[in-house]
Amino acid sequence: MSALPHVVFVVPPGVHVLDLTGPVQVFYEAATYGQPYQLTYCSYQPAVSSSAGLGLRPLVPFAEVALQAGDFVFVPGLEMEYLRSAAFRQEEAFFAWLRAQQARGARLCSICTGAFVLAEAGLLDGHKCTTHWRRLAELQARFPRVQALPDTLFVEDGGVYTSAGVTAGIDLALYLLEEQHGPLFATKVARELVVYTRRGGAHKQQSIYLDCRNHLHSGVHHVQDWLAENLAASATLETLAELVHMSPRTLTRTFRKATGISINEYTTALRRELAHTLRHNPALTLEAIAAQCGFRNVRQLQRIWSKPTA
């Protein structure tokens, strides 16, 4: 059995292709940066057709898949006609399998109308959830025990994640990578996919690792990555400019144009955020925190802490 973390994608009849392939690509690209996942595609049919007519096969029977604590199950969106049918409601063996995976400690995630599948299995009873804006009222009416939230990109409640639909599945998958491996890792994967890293209702706290990243300048991204990974170093502007084959003057101008702040302001914000994280470790002294974050001494660290953030 593979020791890799497991992500299982349910492929129901009439699946919406982007709901499925968006999160798939996020977890697939994670391997590029050293965090591979085992990806499995299962269904209650050996082959299905997507809502757009794309055939998908072969698919593993869901009953042959058993997850462990920390693994993921993704249920992408699918056609409402099927979700309203008697055939869908009769898939009790599949619903029981979903409940069993949650009992094992797997985290269940839905994209778009996949929330109807989790709700039919009773997994959203008493919990906050969301789905595509066009289907919110129907979800609430059909399953009165759920709390369907509008204007929400994605939400987690009780270890179950639901998202609004289509590209929101990518946002949810990136958020899960951030939970597992940190914001810098998630940002790298987002850049690989050429998408913005957005946060939804489930994660409102701002982070300098994600702020100032909604640009496509590869050189500035490289400098931002280097700074985040080398905060203890005292890099000069000339050193940073050499990394991206620019003059110091050009880098200074380009960095501010792409991010809206200066290199020094960005570096200070990175150090402040890391220091706030490290201060929760009782094994670290203030001197050790200051050194790891690149501050000259504890006095400088305390002075930065005392300044209000922008």
Number of C-alpha atoms within 10 A of each C-alpha: 3 7 7 12 16 21 23 22 24 24 30 26 22 21 25 26 19 17 25 25 17 22 25 21 14 23 22 17 19 21 13 12 12 9 16 15 18 15 15 16 21 21 20 18 15 14 17 20 17 18 16 10 12 12 13 16 14 13 18 18 16 22 14 7 13 14 20 15 14 14 21 23 23 25 27 31 34 26 16 13 9 14 19 11 10 9 9 16 14 10 13 12 13 18 18 14 16 23 17 14 20 22 13 15 15 24 22 24 25 31 33 28 31 29 31 28 23 22 21 18 20 17 21 24 16 13 16 18 28 31 31 24 17 12 17 21 15 13 21 18 11 13 17 13 15 20 17 22 19 16 12 19 24 29 22 20 13 12 14 21 25 32 31 32 27 23 18 25 30 28 26 31 21 26 23 18 21 16 12 13 13 13 19 18 20 25 25 19 24 21 17 14 14 12 16 15 21 18 18 18 13 15 12 8 8 9 12 19 21 16 12 17 19 17 15 13 13 11 17 24 22 14 18 22 16 14 20 19 12 13 19 17 13 12 12 9 15 13 13 22 19 12 12 15 12 15 14 16 11 11 22 19 13 17 21 16 13 17 19 12 14 16 21 11 12 22 17 18 18 20 26 22 15 19 23 12 11 19 15 9 10 7 9 12 13 17 14 15 23 25 18 17 23 18 24 13 14 16 13 12 21 15 9 17 15 9 9 6 8 4
